[in-house]
Amino acid sequence: MVDNYFTDNVCFLSTMMAPSETTVVQKKKLVVKVADYQLIAWSLYKLGAYGTLRRCVVEHEIPTIFVEAHDGITGGNYAGKAVTTLIN
């Protein structure tokens, strides 16, 4: 499950083919765009610093993640740079 921003990434990674209406320039951009992404068990991950895989989350998951990160069992915000969100 991914949001619209990641749809092209998932389609390309699962089939290794760009949509037929895509131009050569768009295909090259898509290949560069997905270079740091991996599809594992139909979940999209981005390769982060030091080889860490970070799962791309759907917009409706963000509030739950923030609540758990701040009020959950681990609580607090000890490493601000470790929390990464991509909002388009």
trRosetta pair geometry for C-beta under 8 A, 3 or more apart (Angstrom, degrees):
i j d omega theta_ij theta_ji phi_ij phi_ji
1 42 7.7 60 -10 141 51 105
1 58 5.7 -36 129 -51 102 140
2 5 7.8 -112 160 64 101 68
2 6 4.0 -94 174 82 134 122
2 7 6.3 177 96 -72 115 53
2 9 7.7 -121 168 64 166 105
2 10 5.4 179 20 -35 149 141
2 44 5.5 41 -88 2 131 133
2 56 6.4 26 -125 105 104 120
2 58 6.5 -162 -137 -83 27 90
3 6 6.1 82 59 21 62 96
3 7 7.7 -86 115 -39 35 86
3 58 5.2 137 -44 -136 92 72
3 59 5.5 69 -78 -15 148 96
4 7 5.4 -25 -150 -15 42 121
5 86 7.5 -163 119 125 156 114
5 88 4.7 152 -97 1 139 151
6 9 4.8 -55 -164 40 69 120
6 10 5.8 65 140 -23 90 101
6 44 5.4 -176 178 56 143 172
6 56 5.6 126 -85 134 155 153
7 10 6.0 -60 -149 37 29 106
7 11 6.2 27 157 -17 66 109
8 11 5.8 -56 -144 39 30 111
8 12 6.1 25 160 -16 66 110
8 19 7.9 -75 -126 -13 90 111
8 30 6.2 -110 157 -129 120 112
8 33 7.6 21 105 99 119 145
9 12 6.1 -64 -150 40 24 106
9 13 6.1 15 159 -12 65 114
9 33 6.7 -115 -89 125 94 106
9 34 5.0 158 -136 -100 81 100
9 37 5.3 -14 -171 96 127 172
9 44 6.3 77 109 -138 125 139
10 13 5.9 -59 -139 42 28 106
10 14 6.0 20 164 -16 65 113
10 39 6.2 111 -132 -101 68 126
10 42 8.0 48 -152 -154 121 65
10 44 5.8 -87 -79 -72 96 122
11 14 6.2 -63 -144 39 23 105
11 15 6.3 -19 171 18 62 113
11 19 7.2 19 130 -53 146 89
12 15 6.8 -80 -138 55 21 82
12 16 6.9 54 175 -110 60 23
12 17 7.1 -147 -130 66 58 29
12 18 6.0 9 -105 -87 104 62
12 30 5.7 177 -84 163 159 120
12 31 7.9 -147 177 -83 145 51
12 34 5.5 -138 91 -41 132 162
13 16 7.4 23 -148 -69 20 59
13 34 5.9 -164 -61 -168 97 137
13 37 6.4 -101 -67 110 142 110
13 38 7.3 150 -153 -152 144 27
13 39 4.2 144 125 -17 134 125
13 44 7.7 135 39 -115 154 93
14 39 6.0 -90 -67 118 75 174
18 22 4.2 -77 145 52 121 156
18 26 7.2 145 -177 112 146 94
18 27 4.6 -128 -4 -112 164 91
18 30 5.6 127 -104 63 119 160
19 22 4.9 113 67 -26 77 105
22 26 4.5 -131 -167 94 89 124
22 27 5.2 111 131 -62 122 83
22 30 7.0 -16 -163 -16 150 144
23 26 4.6 95 52 9 77 104
23 27 7.0 -135 96 -7 41 86
24 27 5.6 -52 -149 33 31 114
24 28 6.6 33 153 -19 63 103
25 28 5.8 -53 -152 34 32 111
25 29 6.6 31 150 -17 64 105
26 29 5.6 -54 -148 38 34 112
26 30 6.3 38 152 -23 66 105
27 30 5.5 -53 -148 34 32 114
27 31 6.5 35 153 -21 64 102
28 31 5.8 -50 -150 32 32 112
28 32 6.6 29 152 -14 63 105
29 32 5.8 -57 -151 39 33 110
29 33 6.1 38 150 -26 67 109
30 33 5.4 -52 -143 35 31 116
30 34 6.3 13 164 -6 66 109
31 34 6.5 -65 -144 43 25 97
31 35 6.9 53 152 -58 59 90
32 35 5.8 -28 -158 -17 34 120
33 37 7.9 2 133 -2 66 124
34 37 4.8 -72 -157 42 65 116
36 46 5.5 35 126 -161 100 80
36 47 4.6 -123 -168 44 80 97
37 44 6.1 -17 -166 -169 115 96
37 45 6.8 146 -158 80 62 47
37 46 5.4 -35 -98 -99 70 66
37 47 7.4 -133 -73 -2 22 82
37 56 7.8 -5 -130 -27 110 133
38 44 7.7 152 79 -156 42 50
38 45 4.9 -19 62 65 89 101
38 46 8.0 169 19 -90 71 21
38 47 6.9 77 -12 -48 105 93
38 53 6.7 -53 45 -128 125 122
39 42 6.8 8 -179 -106 99 27
39 43 7.4 152 -157 71 56 35
39 44 5.9 -27 -102 -100 70 64
39 45 7.7 175 -87 21 22 79
40 43 5.7 -32 74 62 74 87
40 45 5.8 8 15 0 113 125
40 53 7.7 29 3 178 144 153
43 55 5.8 -26 162 -138 120 109
43 56 7.8 170 173 46 74 76
44 55 7.2 109 81 -158 52 61
44 56 4.3 -25 94 37 105 122
45 53 4.2 10 172 -177 136 105
45 54 6.3 144 -160 68 77 34
45 55 5.4 -44 -99 -94 79 50
45 56 6.8 -158 -94 -7 23 81
46 53 7.3 146 69 -156 32 58
46 54 5.2 -27 61 63 84 93
46 56 6.1 84 -19 -57 101 98
47 51 6.7 -35 -161 -139 99 41
47 52 7.5 130 -162 73 51 42
47 53 6.2 -34 -99 -99 54 64
47 54 7.9 157 -103 18 6 81
48 51 7.8 0 70 88 58 9
48 52 4.4 -34 66 75 106 94
48 53 7.1 166 13 -100 88 12
48 54 4.8 61 -31 -15 126 117
48 84 7.2 168 -112 20 138 161
49 52 6.2 8 68 25 56 110
54 84 6.3 -6 -166 63 160 127
56 86 7.1 -34 -135 40 92 128
57 61 4.3 -118 -178 79 114 131
57 62 6.3 139 111 -67 131 68
57 65 6.5 -42 -127 -35 172 149
57 85 7.8 -52 48 -127 116 82
58 61 5.1 93 60 -2 73 108
59 62 6.0 -34 -165 -4 42 117
59 87 7.8 86 -113 -120 95 85
60 63 7.6 -43 -174 23 44 98
61 64 5.7 -68 -163 46 52 111
61 65 5.8 52 146 -27 83 109
62 65 5.7 -59 -146 36 30 112
62 66 6.4 27 160 -17 66 106
62 85 6.4 62 -127 -132 116 133
63 66 5.8 -57 -148 38 32 110
63 67 6.3 32 157 -19 67 106
64 67 5.8 -54 -147 36 30 111
64 68 6.3 27 156 -15 65 109
65 68 5.9 -59 -148 40 28 108
65 69 6.1 27 155 -20 65 110
66 69 5.6 -55 -141 37 30 111
66 70 6.2 7 166 -1 66 113
67 70 6.4 -72 -144 47 24 95
67 71 5.5 -35 -178 37 66 114
67 72 7.1 96 125 -45 62 91
68 71 7.1 -68 -106 61 16 72
68 72 3.9 32 -166 -49 59 138
69 72 6.5 24 -42 18 13 116
69 74 7.4 -32 -145 73 45 111
69 77 7.0 56 143 -95 104 78
69 83 6.4 79 -165 -103 161 129
70 75 6.7 21 170 -148 31 53
70 76 7.0 133 -139 -14 51 5
70 77 6.2 -10 -101 -53 84 95
71 75 6.4 14 -137 -110 17 80
72 75 6.3 -156 68 -59 49 54
77 80 6.1 47 159 -80 107 74
77 83 7.2 -47 -145 -11 97 143
79 82 3.9 43 113 1 116 120
79 83 7.4 143 97 -14 72 81
80 83 6.2 -61 -160 33 39 103
81 84 7.7 16 174 -64 48 90
